[in-house]
Amino acid sequence: MSKPLLLSSKKKLTRLAKADEARKAKETALNDLEAYVYKIRNRLRDEDGKDQLGSVSTEEQREEIITSCNEIEDWLYDEGRTAELSEFKTKESEIQTPADKIFKRFKESKDRPKAVKRALKQLQNVTKKVDTWGEKLPHVTEEEVAGLRDLIAGVQGWIAARVE
C-alpha cells in the first residue's frame, strides 16, 4: 500500500471513529433522558400521598413536572431523534431542576426528626458539661455560665418552635 493511500485510510478511520463516538454519545444521552423521564414521572405519580411527596409539594407542582415529562417524551420520539447532544442535556435540566427541589424537600422532611433529636442531645451534653464547670473550671465566671445556659435555652426554644 502506498504511503498517500495509507495516510488517507488512517484519516478516514479516525473520522469514522469520531463519528461513531459521537453517535454513541448521542444514543446514550437519548436513552438516559428517556429513562430519566420515566423515573421522574413514575416517582411523582407513585409517591404523591400525604406521607410522601404530597407532603412537600402541591398537586400542581407535581402535575407540571409530569406534563413536562410527557412533552419531552413526545419530543424524543419526534424531533429528538435528530437532536444534538446538548439538546438532550437541556431537556433533562428542564425537569431535573424542579423535580430535585421536591425530592430534596422530601428527603429533608424525612431526615429532620433525626437531626432535631441529635441537636437536642448535643445541647443536653453541653448543658451537662457546663454544670461541671463550677468545680473543674473555677476561672469561668457565673455570668459566663449563665450566658451560655441562656444561649442553650434559646436554641432549644428555637428548635421547639420550628418543630411545631
N, C-alpha and C positions, 0 to 999 in steps of 0.2 A: 504494500500500500504506500502510495506516495505521501510525502510529508504534508503538502497542502490538503490532501484528502483526509489525512489523519487529524489535522488541526480542525478542519471543518466538521468532522464527525464528533470530535470532543466538544466543540462549541454547541453542536446540535444536541448532544447528550446532556450537557449542562442546562441548556434551555428547557429541554423536556423534563429534567429532574426538578427544576424550579417550578415549572408549570404543574407538575404532579404534586409537589409540596403545597403549592397554593390551593390546588383543588382539594387536597386532603384537609387543609386547614379550614377551608370554606365548608366542606361537608361536616367536619367536626363541630364548627360553630352552629351550623343549621341544626344538627342533632342535639347539641347542648341546649340551644334555645327552645327547641320543641319539647325536650324533656323537662326543662325548667318551667315552661308554660303549664304543662300537665301537673307538675309537682305543686306549683303555687295554687293553681285553680283547685286542685283536689284538696289541698290542705285548707284553703279558705272555705270550701264547701263542707268538708268533714268536721272541722273544728270550730263551728260557729256558735256553739252553745254558750250559755251563761258562764260556765266554769272554764271555758276555753277562750278562743279568740274573740268571741262575742263580749267578753268581759272587758276588753281593752280597745274595742273598735266598734264602729256603728255598722249597721247593715249596709248603709250607703257606701261607706269606705270599702267594705269587702266586695260589694257588687261592682263598684267602679274598677277595682283591680281585676275582677273576673271578666268584666266586659273588655278590658284591655287585653287580657289573655286570649279571649275569643277573637278579637280583632287581629292580634299578632298571629294566631294560628291560621286564620284565613289568609293573612298576608304571606305566611310561609308557603302555602300551597299555590299561591298565585305568583306575584312578582318576587317573592322571597327566593324562589328557585334560581333567579338570575341576579340576586342582590350581591353587593360587595360584602366582604368580611366585616368592615366597620359598621355596616347597617345592622348586622346581627347583634353586635355589642350594644348599639344604640337602642334597639328594640328591647333587649334584655334589661337594660337600665331603666326603661320606662315602667316596667313592672317591679323590678327589684327594689328600687328606692322606696316606694310606698309600702310594699309588702314587708320589707325588712323593718320598717318603723313599727308595724303591727306586731311582728314576731319578736322584736326587741322588747316592746312594752309587755308582751305576754310573758316572756322569759323573766323580765324584772319583777313582774307581779308574782310569779311563782317562787322566785328566789328571795323576795323581800322578807317574808316571815323568818327565814333562817338568818338573814343578815341583821334583822332587828334583834333577834334573840342573841346573836353573837355580840352585837354592840352593847346591849343591856348587861350581858355577862361581863364584858370588859369593863364597863362602868362600875359594876359591883366589885370587881377585882381591884380597881383603882381606889375605890372607897375603902376597902379593907386595908389596902396598903397605907392610905392616908391616916387611918385610925392608929397605926403603929408608929407614926412619925413623932408623936409627943415623947415617947420613950427612946426611940432609936436615933432620932434626929432633933436634938434639943435646939439646934440653931435655926430651925424652921419655926417662925412665929405663929401664934394662934390666928393672927389676921390672915396670914398666907394660907393656912389650912382652911379657915372659914371661906376665904375667897375661892379656893379650889372646890370645896364642898358645894358652894353656891353655883359654881360653874357646872359641876356634875349634875346637880339637881335641875339646872336649866336645860341641859342637854337631854336628861331623862324626860322632862316635861315636853320638850320639843318633839322627841320621838313619840311619846304618848299621843300628842295632838295630831301628828301626821298619820299615825296608825288608825286613829278614829276616822 
